[in-house]
């Protein structure tokens, strides 16, 4: 489970993550430059089609996540670790700390190396040969809007009390983790703005959780039923929120956060 860092009193950014390849290991970042109307740079820039799919790289559109390898259905993805080198766009995959394949995601040869590994390792989950897809400027996210996913660490801690076990915040695939807030307060943020350093984020939707949260990101085991716990406690399965970048700028771990009552415009 992630360790909660200590910051100055008040709401702050506890962690930043991007997911270069949908469904694989995130990169933990210390600082990131956000652009208005865009996702976190290189977030879900690549995805792995599960056999012949509907994603058109020449004319990218949002397609349902069922077209791709993903933790909701393909928990075996969590049994290896991926490392992404931003400078070279190279993806390295490791099992038990040892490299099993490595390839440049921008070249056909590099993608083929990784696809061949996945074809063998994920064989039981595949509907056909896996294919790594991408399109410049497109984020292959679960939602059509270009946005960030935000969770509240205090809500994770409250969920731990309900379940009686530690809950890794990475089960929720966040881009931004916040600390210094009351638990569950984020569920009332739709229509509000978050000011983080010199950026402004506009919250527009709560996140309806799926079975992917039941998978331990460290082991790949389905060892919880988080949506059911949320449904019993609240009558819904929402955890976390989506927000658009209204005003771009640089944010960093430790940056203070202010919640405003109304979104701009």
N, C-alpha and C positions, 0 to 999 in steps of 0.2 A: 504494500500500500504506500502511496506517495506520502512523504513527510511534509507537513504544513510549515512553510517558512514563517518567520516573524518579521512583521513590518511595523511602521508607525501606525498608531491607532487610526481606525477608520477604514472604509472599504478600499481595497487595493487589488491589483492583479497578482495572483498567486503563481500562475503558470501560463505559458503560451505553447500551443502545439499546432503543427501542420501535419497533414497526411498526404505526402506526395503521391502515393499509390493507394487508391481506395481499398480499404479492407486490410491494409498492412500496417506495420508499426509506425507510430508517429515520430516526428522530430520534435524534441523539446528545444525551444528557442528562448533566448534571453531578451531579444528585442526584435521588432518587426516594423516595417514601414507599410502602412495601409493606404490604399487609394480609394477615393470616393466611388461608390458603385461597384467595387470589386471584392473578391474574396481575399483571404489571406494569401499572399503570393505563393504559387505552386501548390496550393491546397487542392487535393484530388485532381491534380493535373493529368494523372494517368489512372486507368482502371483496367481490370482483367476481365474481358468478356468470357462468359461461360459457354463456349461453343458459338455457333453462328448467332450473331446478335443484331440489334437494331440501331447501334450507334454508327452514325455516318460522320467520319472524320472531316470530310469536305464540307458538310453542312450540319454542324453539331447542334443537337437539341437535347433537352432533358428527356431521358428515358428511365423507366422504373428500375430500381436497384436490383430486381430479380434477374436482370440481364447479366449481372456481373458476379464474380466471386465476392462473397461478403460474409461477415461474421454471423449475421442472423441465421444463415443456413449452413455456412461452411466454416464451422468452428476450428477445423484443423489449421486454418490460416494462423491462428494464435500460437501454434506450436513451434513456429520459427520466428526469428527476429530479422527485420530488414533495416538496412542503413542506407541513407541517401546522401550522396555528395552533390551539393548544390552547384559547385563550380563545374563539375564534369558531367552532371546529370546521370551519374552512375548509381545503380542499385546493387547492393550486396545483400545476399540472403544467407543467414547463419542458422544452424541447428546445434543446440547445446554449446554455443560459443564458437563453433567451427564453420568456416565458410563452405557453402555447398554450391553456390553459383554467384556470378557477378557479371553485369552487362550494362552497357551504355543505353539508356532508355531512348536516346535520340536516333539510334541507328537500328536498322533491321537486324543486323548480326547480333547486336547486344540484346535486343528484345527476344530474339529467337533462343538465345542461351537460357534466358529466364523462363520463357514459355515451355521449353523442353523439360526443365526441372518441374514446373508446375503440372505439366501433363502427366508426369509420373507420380509426383507426390500427392496431387489432388485428384487422382484418377476416379475415385469413388464418387466424387461430387460433380464430375464434368458431364455435360451434354454433348460435348465435341471438343476439338482442339482449342485450348485457351489462346486468347489473342490480347496483347497489351495495346490499348487504344489511347489516343489523346488528340487534342486539337488546340492550337495556340489560343490562349486567352479564355478557354472554356474550363469550368470546374465540373467534374463529373460527380456531383453531390446527390444526396437523397432528395433535395428540394430544388425546384427550378430556379428560385431566386438566388442571386449572388449575395452571400451573407456569411456571417460568422456564427458559430454555436458557442453559447456561454452557459457555464454552470456555476452554482454557488457551493463552495466547499462546506459551508455550514449545513446545507441541505443533505450533502453526502453523509456528514456525521450523524444527522438525525436519522437517515435511512439505516445507517449502521446500528443504531439503537433499536430500531424496529425489527431488523433482521437478526440481531445478536451476533453479527460477524463483521469483520472489516470489509469495506467496499472500496475497491480501487476506483478513483475518479475517472480513469481511462476507460472504464466500462461504457461511459457515456460519450466517448469520442469528442471531447471539447476542443475548441480552438482557444478559448480563454477560460481560465478558472479564477473566480473571485473569492476573496477572503474578507473578513471583517464585517460581514452582513448578518442580519438575523436569518435563521433558516426559513426557507420557502417564500421569502419576500419576492423573489424573482418571478413567481407565478402571477404576480399582479403588475408586471412591467409592460405588458403590451400597450403600445401607444406612448411610451415614455422614452426618454433619451438617456444614454450613459455618456458622460464626458470623461474621457481617459486621456490624461495629459492634454495634448492639443488636438485630439480627435473627438468626433461625436458619432455615437452609434445609436441607431433608432431601432428599438425592439418592436417586432411586428407579429411574433407568433411564439406560442409555447411549443415544446418539442414532445410529440407523442412517442413514447418509447416502445421498442419492439423487442423481440427475443434476443437480439444481439447483446443486450445488457446482461443477459444470463450467463454469458461466456466469460470466464476468467481470462483476462488479457495476458496473463503470465503462463497459463497452462493449457488453454484451449478447452478446458472442461466446462460443461454446463452444470454449474453448481448452485445457482440461485434462480428464483423466479421473481425478478424485480418488478415487471409490469403488474403481476398479481398482487404484490405487496402494496404498490401504489394504488391499485384499484380498490383494495380493501380499506385502505386508510382514507383516501380522498374521493373515491368514486370516479377517478380518471387515471390515466397512465402517463401523465405529463411530468417531465423532469428536464429542466433547462429551457433556454429560450434561443430563438434566432434573432439576429440583429443585422441591419444593413449599415454599411459605412457611409455616413452622410458627409462628414468632413474628414479627409484623410490626414495622416501624420504618423509620427513614430510613437509606438507604445513599447513599454518594457516591463519586465517582471519587477514588481514593487511600485509601479505607478499608481497614484491615487485615483479613485473613481468617485464621481458624483452622479447621483441619480436625479434627473430633472423630471418634472411632472408632465411635460408635453413634448412631443416630437416636433422638429422644425417643419415649417411649410404647411 
